[in-house]
């Protein structure tokens, strides 16, 4: 899909469907993303920081797990939102904090810190508590400017303000829709920084497969997990299918998770539930 057509196409995505791929696994258990009163809960905090890469003040949200302590170190999962979303999309729409709280309580994952940046580099801290943000500056705000902010400012900020590991084996990058494309574009071009990468309902901003993985041998050696997830009712399924086909042809290990949903919060919550259980092992 040409990038200039992406935002127009996105508005029609729920109206169209595809059914050329069968679901590959069952759904998560009922209540996996519901807030449970009888378990410990992590904390989500709005954090403002000065982005030197962008020359402006920005905002992100950071989840610290129950019992967070500076006496130990934690791995970091960075989750990127979709077009028009904000640093609140993963928690408000997809209930990422509840999903991780529940997995921790059930002993299925280890404690981790989650980072929810503002994926559009044109959005500043003035966004406040809004859930949705206008796509200021078009698609350019989601490309190299945001990548620079993530690598030069967001990651260093987290590492200097929180008790986290600072190596690739303890750093994961994933996202939904536009953020899925960002995660694949950035993560796969910086295998020295990310060992765990996921794209959920990856959108049309994603680089072509041969550009994503120009060196299959390096990808095989360095990646601990490459996760592609998409619903078979999603009109963007073809993007993930093309990447899957290329990776298979090149012998690059990966997971292609297909379920029966569309381009929506159910799909993204489901993928986070499964992805979170595979990382940092």
C-alpha positions in Angstrom: 0.0 0.0 0.0 1.4 3.4 -0.9 1.9 5.6 2.1 0.0 8.5 0.8 -3.2 6.4 0.7 -2.8 5.0 4.2 -4.8 7.5 6.3 -7.7 7.3 3.8 -7.6 3.6 3.8 -7.5 3.4 7.6 -10.9 5.1 7.9 -12.5 2.3 5.9 -10.6 -0.6 7.5 -13.5 -1.9 9.6 -15.9 -2.0 6.7 -13.8 -4.5 4.7 -12.8 -8.0 5.7 -10.6 -10.8 4.5 -10.9 -14.5 5.2 -7.9 -16.1 3.5 -6.2 -17.1 6.7 -7.5 -19.5 9.3 -7.0 -18.8 13.1 -3.8 -20.5 14.4 -4.6 -20.6 18.1 -7.4 -20.3 20.6 -8.4 -17.0 22.2 -7.1 -15.9 25.6 -9.2 -17.0 28.6 -12.3 -15.0 29.6 -11.4 -12.1 31.8 -7.7 -12.0 30.8 -7.9 -8.2 30.5 -10.3 -7.4 33.3 -9.2 -5.6 36.4 -9.2 -8.0 39.3 -9.7 -6.6 42.8 -8.0 -9.4 44.7 -4.5 -9.1 43.2 -1.7 -6.5 43.4 -1.7 -3.8 40.7 1.0 -1.9 39.0 1.1 1.9 38.6 0.8 3.9 35.4 2.4 7.3 35.6 2.3 10.2 33.0 5.9 11.3 32.6 7.1 14.5 30.8 10.6 14.7 29.3 12.6 17.1 27.2 13.2 15.6 23.8 16.6 16.8 22.5 16.0 15.0 19.2 12.8 17.0 18.6 13.5 20.2 20.5 10.3 20.1 22.5 8.7 18.8 25.7 7.0 15.4 25.3 4.9 13.0 27.3 4.8 9.3 27.7 3.3 6.9 30.3 5.2 4.3 32.2 3.9 1.2 34.0 5.8 0.0 37.0 4.8 -3.5 38.3 3.5 -4.2 41.8 6.2 -4.1 44.3 8.6 -2.1 42.0 11.9 -1.7 43.8 15.2 -0.1 43.0 16.9 -3.0 44.7 16.4 -5.1 41.5 16.4 -4.5 37.8 13.5 -5.0 35.3 13.2 -5.7 31.6 11.5 -3.1 29.5 8.6 -3.6 27.0 7.9 -0.5 24.8 4.4 -0.5 23.3 3.6 1.9 20.4 0.0 3.0 19.7 -1.9 3.4 16.4 -2.6 6.3 14.1 -4.5 9.0 15.9 -3.9 7.4 19.3 -1.9 8.7 22.2 0.2 7.5 25.1 -3.1 6.4 26.7 -4.3 4.0 24.0 -2.6 0.9 25.3 -4.0 1.4 28.8 -7.4 2.9 28.1 -8.4 1.0 25.0 -6.4 -2.2 25.3 -6.1 -2.5 29.1 -2.4 -3.3 28.9 -1.8 -2.7 32.6 -4.6 -5.1 33.6 -3.3 -7.8 31.2 0.2 -7.6 32.7 -1.2 -7.4 36.3 -3.2 -10.6 35.7 -0.3 -12.4 34.1 2.0 -11.5 37.0 -0.6 -12.6 39.5 -1.0 -16.0 37.7 2.8 -16.5 37.6 3.0 -16.5 33.8 5.5 -13.7 33.3 8.2 -12.0 35.2 7.8 -8.3 36.4 8.5 -5.8 33.7 8.3 -2.1 33.1 6.1 -0.9 30.2 6.7 2.3 28.3 3.9 4.0 26.3 5.4 6.8 24.2 3.5 9.3 22.0 4.3 7.7 18.6 3.7 10.8 16.5 6.7 13.1 16.9 4.5 16.2 16.2 2.5 15.7 19.4 3.9 17.5 22.5 3.2 17.3 26.2 0.3 19.7 25.7 -1.8 16.7 24.8 -2.6 16.2 28.4 -4.9 13.3 29.2 -6.6 13.0 25.8 -6.9 9.4 24.5 -6.8 10.4 20.9 -4.5 12.8 19.2 -4.7 14.5 15.8 -2.2 13.1 13.3 -0.4 16.4 13.1 2.2 16.6 10.4 0.9 13.5 8.5 2.9 10.3 8.3 6.3 12.0 8.6 5.8 12.5 12.3 5.7 8.7 12.7 8.9 8.0 10.9 12.5 9.1 11.4 11.7 12.0 13.9 9.9 9.6 16.3 12.7 7.0 15.8 15.2 9.6 16.9 13.1 10.5 19.9 12.8 6.9 20.9 16.4 6.0 20.6 18.0 9.2 21.7 15.6 10.4 24.4 13.0 7.9 25.5 15.2 4.9 26.1 18.0 6.9 27.8 15.4 8.6 30.0 13.9 5.3 31.2 17.3 3.8 31.8 18.4 6.8 33.9 15.2 7.2 35.9 14.1 3.6 36.5 15.9 0.5 37.7 16.0 -1.4 34.4 18.4 -3.5 32.4 20.1 -1.6 29.6 20.9 -4.5 27.2 19.0 -5.8 24.1 18.1 -9.1 25.8 16.0 -7.2 28.3 14.4 -4.8 25.8 11.3 -5.5 23.7 9.5 -3.3 21.2 6.0 -3.9 19.9 3.0 -1.9 18.6 -0.4 -1.9 17.1 -1.4 -0.8 13.6 0.8 2.2 12.7 2.8 1.4 15.9 3.2 -2.1 14.6 4.8 -0.8 11.5 7.0 1.5 13.6 8.1 -1.4 15.8 9.1 -3.6 12.9 10.8 -0.7 11.0 12.8 0.5 14.1 13.3 -2.8 15.8 14.5 -4.8 12.8 16.9 -2.0 11.8 18.4 -1.9 15.3 19.0 -5.5 16.3 21.8 -4.3 18.5 19.1 -2.7 20.7 16.1 -5.0 20.5 16.0 -8.8 20.9 12.2 -9.1 21.0 10.0 -7.4 18.4 6.3 -7.6 17.7 3.9 -6.1 15.1 0.2 -6.4 15.8 -2.1 -5.6 12.8 0.9 -4.0 11.2 -0.2 -1.1 9.0 0.8 0.3 5.6 3.7 2.3 7.0 5.7 -0.9 7.3 8.8 -1.1 5.2 8.9 -3.8 2.4 10.0 -7.2 3.7 13.4 -7.2 2.0 14.0 -3.8 3.5 12.9 -4.9 7.0 15.2 -7.9 7.0 18.0 -7.2 4.5 20.4 -9.6 6.3 18.4 -12.8 7.2 21.5 -14.3 8.7 21.9 -11.5 11.2 18.2 -11.7 12.1 18.4 -15.4 12.7 21.4 -14.9 15.0 20.2 -11.9 17.0 16.4 -12.1 17.3 15.0 -14.0 20.2 11.4 -13.4 19.1 9.8 -11.8 16.0 6.0 -11.8 16.4 3.5 -11.0 13.7 -0.1 -10.9 14.7 -3.2 -10.0 12.7 -6.9 -11.0 12.6 -8.3 -12.7 9.5 -11.0 -10.1 9.3 -8.5 -7.3 9.0 -8.0 -5.6 5.6 -4.4 -5.1 6.5 -3.7 -8.8 6.8 -1.9 -8.8 3.5 0.9 -6.7 5.0 1.7 -9.3 7.6 1.2 -12.2 5.1 3.9 -10.7 2.8 6.3 -10.4 5.7 5.5 -13.9 6.8 6.1 -15.3 3.3 9.5 -13.5 3.0 10.7 -14.7 6.4 9.7 -18.3 5.6 11.6 -18.1 2.3 14.7 -16.7 4.1 14.4 -19.2 7.0 14.0 -16.5 9.6 12.3 -18.0 12.7 9.1 -16.1 13.7 5.6 -16.4 15.0 2.7 -15.6 12.7 -0.4 -15.4 15.0 -3.7 -15.3 13.1 -7.0 -15.1 14.9 -10.6 -14.4 13.9 -10.8 -10.7 14.7 -10.5 -7.4 12.8 -8.5 -4.2 13.3 -9.6 -3.5 16.8 -8.7 -3.5 20.5 -9.7 -7.1 21.0 -7.0 -8.1 18.5 -4.3 -6.0 20.1 -5.2 -7.1 23.6 -5.1 -10.7 22.6 -1.7 -10.3 21.0 -0.2 -8.6 24.0 -1.5 -11.4 26.2 0.4 -14.0 24.1 3.4 -11.8 23.3 4.1 -10.9 26.9 4.4 -14.6 27.8 7.1 -15.2 25.2 9.5 -12.4 26.0 12.4 -12.1 28.5 12.9 -15.9 28.7 
